[in-house]
Amino acid sequence: MRLSSALVAAALLLAVAFAGEDTEPPQLFTLDVDGVATAVRLDEPFTVKIGDRDVPMTLRVAEHRVFDATGVSFRYPRHFTFEYEKDVFATIWTLEGPSTVLILTRGPRQNPATAARDTALGSMGALGASGHEKTELVTKAGKLEGVGFTATVAMAQLRQEVYAFDVPGGTCILIVQDLLNDDGTGSEATKKAVALFAESLAIAKE
């Protein structure tokens, strides 16, 4: 019996064993190897018989997801929610965590791309406002130049940075929103999310 690249198929099952009456049952998966199914749980070791060998395995979930659309790809934390909107003017993806929001908007090509960024800032009431400053984000795909500002909303401090870059056939606007700590410093969660984005950003060529 040989292990091929197509032998793994995961199917979600209901757990039949409870850790306690107040605990949600864990997810169960099946691993199919040449038609033989083995029930497995995440992060728990198990063995699969391949030929005359019992091969130890562990099923794990990666710490990130991969956004891949409209000529742009990057990694982001797996627990972020995903929202998609589209109208005649633009397509918007919103990836949100407890203290972090990444908003990617794709619209028609604007030359230069910073014109799209400034339009977005204007709609946010930030263009020309006191306290905004130039920012930059060094990514795998190159350096992005942006504008950042801090605003107080419902007694919470929100830091927003706005970037723009061209993709095949259009221009993308990236808004990074961070719910700041009480002392005004950036949250660790947002720092990690931005670092993950920066180290993995890939933009397709025309």
C-alpha positions, 0 to 999 in steps of 0.5 A: 500500500502506498501513500500518495499526495491524494490520499488525505480527505477530511470529513467533519463528524459529530463527536460522540464523547463529551468532556462534560455536560457543559462542554461542546463536543470536539470536532472529529475528522476522518483520514482516508488512506486508500479507502480505509477511514480512521477517525481522528481528532485535532492535535491528538496523535494517531496511527495509520497502517500503511503496508506492514507499518503503523505510521504515527500522525497528527492532524493540526490546523495552521495558524493562518489562512491565505487570502488569494483573490483579485491578483493579491495574496497574503496570510492572515490569522485563522480566527479572523472573520471574513466578509465580502461585499460587492457593488458596481463600484468596488469589491470589499473584503473585511478580515476582522479580529478582536482588536484588528480589522483589515479592509481590502477594497478593489476598484478601477485603476487610478493613476497614481494609486495614491489618488485612491488612498487620498479619496479613501482618506477624504471619505473617512474625514482624515485628509488634511486633518491634524494628527495624520502622518505619513507611514510605510509598510515594508512587505515581501512585494515592496514598500507601501506608502500610506497615511495614518491617524488616530481617532477616538470613537466611543471612548476608544482610541482607533489607529487607522493606516491607509495604503494603496497599490496597483493590481492587474486591471485595478487599484487596491486600498488597504485599511489597517485598523487597530484598537489601541491599548489604554496607554495609547500603544498598538495592540500586539494582535494587530502587530502580529497580523500586520507582520503576517501580511507584510511577510507574505504579500504577493501581487500579480504582475500585469 
